[in-house]
Amino acid sequence: MTFERKLLIAATLLALLVLLLFPTLMAGQYTIQPTEVFGLIWSKITGGMPPDIGKAQEIIIWKIRLPRILLALTAGLALAASGAVYQGCFRNPLVEPYILGVSAGAACGAALAIVYPLLFPQIQISAFLFALLAVSVTYTLARSRGETPPVALVLSGIIVGALFGALVGIMKYLAADAQLREITFWMMGGLYYATWDDASRIVFCVIPVFCLLWWYSWHLNILSLGDEEARSLGLNPSLSRFLFVIAATFIAAVCVSTCGIIAWVGLMMPHAARLLFGPDNRWVVPGAAMLGGIFLLVCDTMARTLTAAEIPLGIVTSIVGAPYLLWLLRAKGREMYGR
């Protein structure tokens, strides 16, 4: 595939991502006209006179929908990019950001904060810290003789995920009815209570790390050749893999602690990006990020508009994602990996 064609596809995805922002702002149980959306956002950016709209419309656009849309966009970008990095590091198209126990650790931290609010910090902080703890335990178990083999790391992640999953089960057993419902809804994922603080925090944490991952994504191409070939080309595979995994885990943990567990994005979007751009990770990482943002924007809009009662976002991504990934693997599996 030529450079010009890849650039055209990337520009099309970026344009689609930007264009989707306004329909998602207008969609919802409370319909708002395009002129009202454009006028309010323009006045907020420029500091000019706001349009003649009611206070309710202003609150819905500026304080409810816009931070939620930015949060969905950034979370989709982060989960998809971290999935592409994981798959490049481990040379395995079936790994995802949750493979090292991020989701199970975050769920455990959130459950502990819900059941024992006096002993553990706020839910988001507790989920984030336990997500990092789970990955740290995974790395410690997998490390042997100064090296961390990818297979041992994945197996350790499965073990640690099962352990923290069992702890979540214990918390569910001990929780009261209201606490049990809160744990269940958190684990299904959602952006119900998105605020500007949430959106700004996740943007501040994710965007710089994503730029670093994109800048060094050519290292993933070298890692995909194997450890011996990487060493012969002057790259330390263990150190590079460690740094990539830490960075990808960090942005995934930030997203999970804020949005709950949102499945399929980190597994599915890198596959779609390889289908569009080929196996070169310099294009796969940003391509997966844009596709992840588009996918999560569409799914979140469906979650809050299909029914009067909002559907958990994790359910929508699973319903949409599973059939798509099945088709992708059946029909396009050979093309995605250049074989």
RONUGU-444190 format. One record per residue (C-alpha): residue number from 1; residue in one letter; x, y, z. Coordinates in steps of 0.05 Angstrom, whole numbers, always signed. Each point is the difference from the previous one (the first is absolute). Last residue first. Example, Ala and Ser with C-alpha at 12.3 -4.5 7.8 and 13.67 -1.06 7.14 Angstrom:
BEGIN
(node 2, "s", (+273, -21, +143))
(node 1, "a", (-27, -69, +13))
END
This chain:
BEGIN
(node 339, "r", (+7, -263, +98))
(node 338, "g", (+0, +75, +10))
(node 337, "y", (-29, -2, +70))
(node 336, "m", (-69, +29, -14))
(node 335, "e", (-7, -32, -68))
(node 334, "r", (+1, -71, +26))
(node 333, "g", (-54, +11, +51))
(node 332, "k", (-48, +37, -46))
(node 331, "a", (-62, -43, -6))
(node 330, "r", (-3, -43, +62))
(node 329, "l", (+39, +44, +47))
(node 328, "l", (-37, +63, -21))
(node 327, "w", (-68, -34, +0))
(node 326, "l", (+11, -25, +72))
(node 325, "l", (+27, +69, +20))
(node 324, "y", (-63, +33, -27))
(node 323, "p", (-46, -49, +34))
(node 322, "a", (+34, +12, +68))
(node 321, "g", (+6, +75, -5))
(node 320, "v", (-71, +24, -6))
(node 319, "i", (-29, -41, +57))
(node 318, "s", (+63, +8, +42))
(node 317, "t", (+5, +75, -11))
(node 316, "v", (-73, +8, +18))
(node 315, "i", (+6, -40, +64))
(node 314, "g", (+62, +38, +22))
(node 313, "l", (-37, +66, -9))
(node 312, "p", (-54, -17, +50))
(node 311, "i", (-69, +14, -31))
(node 310, "e", (-34, +65, +20))
(node 309, "a", (-73, -2, +17))
(node 308, "a", (-44, +34, -52))
(node 307, "t", (+27, -47, -53))
(node 306, "l", (+44, +4, -61))
(node 305, "t", (+27, +69, +16))
(node 304, "r", (+50, -5, +58))
(node 303, "a", (+34, -66, -19))
(node 302, "m", (-3, +15, -75))
(node 301, "t", (+38, +65, +10))
(node 300, "d", (+50, -37, +43))
(node 299, "c", (+9, -52, -55))
(node 298, "v", (+11, +52, -54))
(node 297, "l", (+50, +40, +41))
(node 296, "l", (+35, -65, +21))
(node 295, "f", (+9, -23, -71))
(node 294, "i", (+24, +67, -26))
(node 293, "g", (+51, +8, +56))
(node 292, "g", (+24, -71, -9))
(node 291, "l", (+7, +9, -75))
(node 290, "m", (+42, +62, +12))
(node 289, "a", (+45, -37, +50))
(node 288, "a", (+5, -62, -45))
(node 287, "g", (+25, +44, -57))
(node 286, "p", (+49, +36, +46))
(node 285, "v", (+31, -67, +23))
(node 284, "v", (-7, -37, -67))
(node 283, "w", (+36, +53, -41))
(node 282, "r", (+68, -3, +34))
(node 281, "n", (-18, -72, +17))
(node 280, "d", (+10, -22, -72))
(node 279, "p", (-43, -63, -9))
(node 278, "g", (-47, +27, -54))
(node 277, "f", (-37, +66, +1))
(node 276, "l", (-74, -15, -7))
(node 275, "l", (-2, -74, +23))
(node 274, "r", (+53, +15, +51))
(node 273, "a", (-44, +55, +28))
(node 272, "a", (-60, -47, +4))
(node 271, "h", (+41, -50, +40))
(node 270, "p", (+26, +55, +45))
(node 269, "m", (-72, +21, +13))
(node 268, "m", (-26, -68, +23))
(node 267, "l", (+41, -18, +61))
(node 266, "g", (+7, +68, +33))
(node 265, "v", (-73, +18, -13))
(node 264, "w", (-28, -69, +18))
(node 263, "a", (-21, +14, +71))
(node 262, "i", (-14, +63, +40))
(node 261, "i", (+14, -12, +73))
(node 260, "g", (-14, +62, +42))
(node 259, "c", (+3, +71, -28))
(node 258, "t", (+47, +38, +47))
(node 257, "s", (+42, -56, +30))
(node 256, "v", (-2, -38, -66))
(node 255, "c", (+25, +61, -40))
(node 254, "v", (+58, +16, +47))
(node 253, "a", (+18, -74, +3))
(node 252, "a", (+3, -4, -76))
(node 251, "i", (+44, +62, -3))
(node 250, "f", (+48, -29, +51))
(node 249, "t", (-1, -70, -29))
(node 248, "a", (+23, +26, -68))
(node 247, "a", (+57, +39, +32))
(node 246, "i", (+22, -58, +44))
(node 245, "v", (-6, -50, -57))
(node 244, "f", (+41, +43, -47))
(node 243, "l", (+54, +11, +52))
(node 242, "f", (+5, -74, +18))
(node 241, "r", (+1, -21, -73))
(node 240, "s", (+56, +48, -14))
(node 239, "l", (+40, -24, +60))
(node 238, "s", (-9, -73, -17))
(node 237, "p", (+13, +10, -74))
(node 236, "n", (+65, +40, +7))
(node 235, "l", (+7, +28, -70))
(node 234, "g", (+66, +2, -38))
(node 233, "l", (-22, -33, -64))
(node 232, "s", (+31, -67, +20))
(node 231, "r", (-39, +5, +65))
(node 230, "a", (-65, +8, -38))
(node 229, "e", (+16, -59, -44))
(node 228, "e", (+11, -43, +61))
(node 227, "d", (-63, +24, +35))
(node 226, "g", (-47, -12, -59))
(node 225, "l", (-17, +38, -63))
(node 224, "s", (-62, +31, +32))
(node 223, "l", (+45, +36, +48))
(node 222, "i", (+30, +39, -59))
(node 221, "n", (-68, +22, -24))
(node 220, "l", (-19, +18, +71))
(node 219, "h", (+61, +46, +2))
(node 218, "w", (-32, +39, -57))
(node 217, "s", (-54, +19, +50))
(node 216, "y", (+48, +47, +35))
(node 215, "w", (-35, +65, -20))
(node 214, "w", (-69, -32, +5))
(node 213, "l", (+12, -25, +70))
(node 212, "l", (+27, +68, +21))
(node 211, "c", (-60, +35, -30))
(node 210, "f", (-46, -48, +37))
(node 209, "v", (+35, +16, +66))
(node 208, "p", (-10, +75, -11))
(node 207, "i", (-74, -10, -20))
(node 206, "v", (-21, -48, +56))
(node 205, "c", (+14, +35, +66))
(node 204, "f", (-23, +71, -17))
(node 203, "v", (-58, -26, -41))
(node 202, "i", (-22, -46, +57))
(node 201, "r", (+3, +57, +51))
(node 200, "s", (-35, +50, -45))
(node 199, "a", (-57, -47, -15))
(node 198, "d", (-10, -21, +73))
(node 197, "d", (+2, +72, +25))
(node 196, "w", (-47, +22, -56))
(node 195, "t", (-50, -51, +25))
(node 194, "a", (-22, -70, -21))
(node 193, "y", (-52, -30, +47))
(node 192, "y", (-32, -52, -45))
(node 191, "l", (+62, -17, -41))
(node 190, "g", (-7, -75, +4))
(node 189, "g", (+32, -66, +14))
(node 188, "m", (-32, -67, +17))
(node 187, "m", (+46, -6, +61))
(node 186, "w", (-25, +65, +28))
(node 185, "f", (-73, -21, -7))
(node 184, "t", (+14, -65, +37))
(node 183, "i", (+38, +33, +56))
(node 182, "e", (-55, +52, +10))
(node 181, "r", (-54, -54, +0))
(node 180, "l", (+39, -39, +52))
(node 179, "q", (+8, +62, +43))
(node 178, "a", (-75, +12, +0))
(node 177, "d", (-14, -72, +18))
(node 176, "a", (+52, -4, +55))
(node 175, "a", (+69, -26, -18))
(node 174, "l", (+33, -61, +32))
(node 173, "y", (-12, -48, -58))
(node 172, "k", (+17, +53, -51))
(node 171, "m", (+65, +15, +37))
(node 170, "i", (+17, -74, -1))
(node 169, "g", (-13, -4, -75))
(node 168, "v", (+46, +61, -9))
(node 167, "l", (+54, -38, +38))
(node 166, "a", (-10, -59, -47))
(node 165, "g", (+9, +46, -60))
(node 164, "f", (+64, +25, +33))
(node 163, "l", (+27, -71, +1))
(node 162, "a", (-24, -17, -70))
(node 161, "g", (+32, +63, -28))
(node 160, "v", (+65, -17, +36))
(node 159, "i", (+1, -69, -32))
(node 158, "i", (-18, +26, -70))
(node 157, "g", (+53, +54, +6))
(node 156, "s", (+52, -51, +22))
(node 155, "l", (-15, -41, -62))
(node 154, "v", (+8, +63, -44))
(node 153, "l", (+66, +18, +34))
(node 152, "a", (+27, -71, -4))
(node 151, "v", (-15, -1, -75))
(node 150, "p", (+34, +68, -10))
(node 149, "p", (+64, -22, +35))
(node 148, "t", (+21, +49, +55))
(node 147, "e", (+75, -2, +11))
(node 146, "g", (+47, +10, +59))
(node 145, "r", (+4, -73, +18))
(node 144, "s", (-76, -5, +4))
(node 143, "r", (-54, +54, -3))
(node 142, "a", (-71, -26, -10))
(node 141, "l", (-22, +3, +73))
(node 140, "t", (+27, +71, +9))
(node 139, "y", (-30, +24, -65))
(node 138, "t", (-69, -26, +19))
(node 137, "v", (+5, +29, +70))
(node 136, "s", (+16, +68, -30))
(node 135, "v", (-58, -6, -49))
(node 134, "a", (-49, -15, +57))
(node 133, "l", (+27, +58, +41))
(node 132, "l", (-8, +48, -58))
(node 131, "a", (-74, -20, -5))
(node 130, "f", (-5, +4, +76))
(node 129, "l", (+24, +72, +0))
(node 128, "f", (-48, +21, -56))
(node 127, "a", (-61, -34, +31))
(node 126, "s", (+15, +32, +68))
(node 125, "i", (+8, +69, -31))
(node 124, "q", (-64, -6, -40))
(node 123, "i", (-40, -27, +59))
(node 122, "q", (+23, +53, +51))
(node 121, "p", (+48, -25, +52))
(node 120, "f", (-4, -65, +39))
(node 119, "l", (-14, -14, +73))
(node 118, "l", (-61, +44, +11))
(node 117, "p", (-33, -19, -66))
(node 116, "y", (+1, -75, +16))
(node 115, "v", (-49, -32, -48))
(node 114, "i", (+6, +52, -56))
(node 113, "a", (+74, +12, +9))
(node 112, "l", (+14, -75, +2))
(node 111, "a", (-42, -11, -63))
(node 110, "a", (+37, +56, -37))
(node 109, "g", (+68, -29, +19))
(node 108, "c", (-21, -71, -21))
(node 107, "a", (-29, +25, -66))
(node 106, "a", (+65, +38, -14))
(node 105, "g", (+41, -63, +15))
(node 104, "a", (-44, -43, -45))
(node 103, "s", (+1, +51, -56))
(node 102, "v", (+76, +10, +2))
(node 101, "g", (+16, -74, +8))
(node 100, "l", (+55, -9, -51))
(node 99, "i", (-48, -18, -56))
(node 98, "y", (-44, +62, +10))
(node 97, "p", (+34, +42, -53))
(node 96, "e", (-12, -53, -53))
(node 95, "v", (+33, -64, -25))
(node 94, "l", (-29, -40, -58))
(node 93, "p", (+44, +27, -56))
(node 92, "n", (+63, -28, +32))
(node 91, "r", (+69, +28, -14))
(node 90, "f", (+6, +16, +74))
(node 89, "c", (+24, +71, -8))
(node 88, "g", (-40, +15, -63))
(node 87, "q", (-64, -28, +29))
(node 86, "y", (+10, +40, +64))
(node 85, "v", (+14, +64, -39))
(node 84, "a", (-61, -8, -44))
(node 83, "g", (-43, -12, +62))
(node 82, "s", (+30, +62, +34))
(node 81, "a", (-20, +40, -62))
(node 80, "a", (-71, -27, +1))
(node 79, "l", (-10, +11, +74))
(node 78, "a", (+29, +71, -2))
(node 77, "l", (-38, +24, -61))
(node 76, "g", (-66, -28, +24))
(node 75, "a", (+11, +32, +68))
(node 74, "t", (+17, +67, -32))
(node 73, "l", (-62, +1, -45))
(node 72, "a", (-47, -25, +55))
(node 71, "l", (+27, +53, +49))
(node 70, "l", (-6, +55, -53))
(node 69, "i", (-72, -23, -13))
(node 68, "r", (-17, +0, +74))
(node 67, "p", (+31, +68, +10))
(node 66, "l", (-43, +27, -58))
(node 65, "r", (-65, -34, +19))
(node 64, "i", (-11, +21, +72))
(node 63, "k", (+29, +68, +18))
(node 62, "w", (+3, +36, -67))
(node 61, "i", (-57, -29, -41))
(node 60, "i", (-50, -20, +54))
(node 59, "i", (+15, +61, +44))
(node 58, "e", (-8, +48, -58))
(node 57, "q", (-64, -33, -23))
(node 56, "a", (-30, +5, +71))
(node 55, "k", (+20, +73, +6))
(node 54, "g", (-42, +16, -62))
(node 53, "i", (+29, +24, -65))
(node 52, "d", (+14, +68, -30))
(node 51, "p", (+71, -11, -22))
(node 50, "p", (+59, +17, +45))
(node 49, "m", (+35, +67, -11))
(node 48, "g", (+74, -9, -11))
(node 47, "g", (+53, -32, +42))
(node 46, "t", (+32, -31, -62))
(node 45, "i", (-2, -73, +22))
(node 44, "k", (-64, +4, +42))
(node 43, "s", (-35, +41, -53))
(node 42, "w", (+19, -49, -55))
(node 41, "i", (-24, -59, +42))
(node 40, "l", (-67, +34, +13))
(node 39, "g", (-12, +21, -72))
(node 38, "f", (+19, -67, -31))
(node 37, "v", (-45, -39, +47))
(node 36, "e", (-59, +48, -7))
(node 35, "t", (+6, +3, -75))
(node 34, "p", (+1, -77, -3))
(node 33, "q", (-68, -4, +37))
(node 32, "i", (-6, -38, +66))
(node 31, "t", (-42, -62, +13))
(node 30, "y", (-7, -22, +72))
(node 29, "q", (-1, -76, +1))
(node 28, "g", (+67, +2, -34))
(node 27, "a", (+37, +19, -63))
(node 26, "m", (+23, +71, -12))
(node 25, "l", (+69, -7, +31))
(node 24, "t", (+9, -67, -35))
(node 23, "p", (-17, +31, -66))
(node 22, "f", (+52, +55, +13))
(node 21, "l", (+59, -43, +21))
(node 20, "l", (-7, -49, -58))
(node 19, "l", (+29, +50, -49))
(node 18, "v", (+66, +2, +38))
(node 17, "l", (+8, -76, +1))
(node 16, "l", (-20, -5, -73))
(node 15, "a", (+53, +52, -19))
(node 14, "l", (+52, -39, +39))
(node 13, "l", (-20, -65, -33))
(node 12, "t", (+3, +31, -69))
(node 11, "a", (+68, +31, +14))
(node 10, "a", (+26, -68, +22))
(node 9, "i", (-27, -33, -63))
(node 8, "l", (+31, +53, -44))
(node 7, "l", (+67, -6, +35))
(node 6, "k", (-1, -75, -9))
(node 5, "r", (-15, +9, -74))
(node 4, "e", (+56, +50, -9))
(node 3, "f", (+50, -45, +36))
(node 2, "t", (-14, -56, -49))
(node 1, "m", (-28, -68, +20))
END
